[in-house]
Amino acid sequence: MKTRKRIFNTVFTAALLFLLPAAVKAQWSGSSSERINTLRMIADGDWERMPLLTLNSDETIEFSFDEMSHQYRRFTYHITHCDAGWVPSDLIESEYLDGFNDRPVDDWKKSLNTTFAYTHYRLTLPNNEVKLKLSGNYRLSIREDGKEVAWFRFCVTEDMPNLAATVSGNTDIDTHKSHQQVDMAVSLNGLTVRDPEREIYTIVMQNRRFDNAVINPRYTYNNGNRLTFEHCRELIFPAGNEYRRFEIVNMHDYFRNVDRMSFYDPYFHAGLMKDTRHHAYNFDNDHNGRFLIRYNQAADSDTEADYLFVHFTLSLERLTGGRLYVSGDFNGGNLTSGHEMTYDEREKTYQATLLLKQGAYDYHYLWVPDGKTGGETRPIEGDWYETRNEYNILLYYRQRGSRYDRLVSTLNITTE
């Protein structure tokens, strides 16, 4: 008989692949419409924070996006509670929502003095009409005339003190070379756990990435009220490198990593400095993949920051047996065709052009081998144990007889 752990892993993988391209498992946000751009989640006013709320607290998450016109559109939002694998839970709305679904997104404002006309839409959860009653995973669907045009994933935690963890460059594969290893402990205090194999699930992410997340690793020791994960090879991550960065906070000045700015009527274009493969650790004060919308002369960057075409160029011999993507939080972690780079044989460069909003961006290049779903940093960025990564640990608990997965504890740790 299959264990619940095996069933969970199968369901999790199937859920993350649902409606997604083969090159990626999942992402935090996405859109099915080319009219929707710049999907953002800001948790409790902190643009660098994971999209996470504490249950029964005053914390909020602001969700926002741009629709690329000045025509008002009646968008509504629908909230679904999900299990640890992002499959909708077997719950009715009244069990997880205090309020009603399918409310309008009624906070909107047109862009001002921009070459690209857009309307900025925003909503906050919880709000006066909708509150969340349970911990766990949630999916927020943005709909127009009943059809989904965009979506977000976020989490609600009970914030119990059940997790402890460390990360080190001294791993069971190599010592201070190209990997980092997470050791962690799960306290079962406050939980009624009879069978941890069936009732406890853990997910470990590196810089909030889904594509290389470790799903439900096997603990190495159980002393009855504590699960220990030490010398766990599943929790060894390629270390990567610091994210590359660029800033375009003004159309008329050159900022970080911008080689040229130009205006081809009616739109702006920015050519970034030509990137090359990293052959060593590259120290930088990056933000582990985050991005910030900012126009340095705006009173309100949400509606005054303009859009422009950003041109990425990577000088490199052609690689075979996979696909190359430019990635970061700005695209929700999507390794999709819209962010795939193409090779110019004459210039001997990989190239990509993305429509982005003015601001400061972290990005890196990920190589996805044929037949794989996770991105690899090694071919372009390299893997260096010194890299300052953030590891996100999620602890789920489903008590025997319960119908949903509680997110009882979360922990973020950063390598130093």
Beta strands, then each sheet from edge to edge (+ up, - down):
strand 1: 29-31
strand 2: 36-43
strand 3: 52-54
strand 4: 61-67
strand 5: 75-82
strand 6: 97-99
strand 7: 103-104
strand 8: 107-110
strand 9: 119-125
strand 10: 130-132
strand 11: 136-144
strand 12: 147-157
strand 13: 163-168
strand 14: 179-187
strand 15: 200-206
strand 16: 214-215
strand 17: 221-222
strand 18: 226-229
strand 19: 236-238
strand 20: 244-248
strand 21: 258-264
strand 22: 267-272
strand 23: 275-276
strand 24: 291-293
strand 25: 307-315
strand 26: 322-327
strand 27: 342-344
strand 28: 349-357
strand 29: 359-369
strand 30: 390-397
strand 31: 406-414
sheet 1: 1+ 12- 3-
sheet 2: 1+ 12- 11+ 5- 7+
sheet 3: 2+ 4- 9+ 8-
sheet 4: 6+ 10-
sheet 5: 13+ 14- 18+ 17-
sheet 6: 13+ 14- 19+
sheet 7: 16+ 15- 30+ 31-
sheet 8: 20+ 29- 24+
sheet 9: 20+ 29- 26+
sheet 10: 21+ 22- 25- 23-
sheet 11: 21+ 22- 25- 28+ 27-
end
